[in-house]
Amino acid sequence: MKITLNPDKEIVKVVKEGLKKTGGYCPCRREQTEDTKCMCREFKEQIADPNFEGFCHCMLYYKEK
């Protein structure tokens, strides 16, 4: 398993700017709870799934099997 940043530097830039504006909460979500704090609960659960491969919700991180 390997977790990397999205290879698209423009997406990384936009998402990181959004994270700064929201205080570290996923800029793609309306609610700001511990579940949406980056690295969000949804992606942590996906990381725990050995069969999951793909991007987190906001496309900042990518998990390889």
C-alpha positions, -999 to +999 in steps of 0.1 A: +000+000+000+012+035-009-004+069-004+007+097-027-004+132-036-024+136-068+001+139-097-019+168-111-001+198-094-030+222-102-055+200-083-031+198-054-026+235-054-064+243-054-072+217-027-043+229-004-055+265-008-090+253+001-076+235+032-060+267+043-092+287+040-112+261+059-087+255+087-078+220+075-113+208+067-121+192+034-130+221+011-153+198-009-177+193+021-202+216+036-200+205+072-168+210+092-166+181+117-138+158+128-150+134+101-142+160+074-108+172+088-081+163+063-072+133+061-109+127+064-126+097+080-139+084+047-104+082+032-090+066+064-117+039+061-108+035+024-071+031+034-080+004+058-098-015+030-071-037+013-092-038-019-096-001-023-074+018-048-082+054-058-084+090-048-098+105-016-130+126-019-113+159-028-087+141-050-057+153-030-045+118-021-043+086-040-040+051-024-024+023-044-028-013-034 
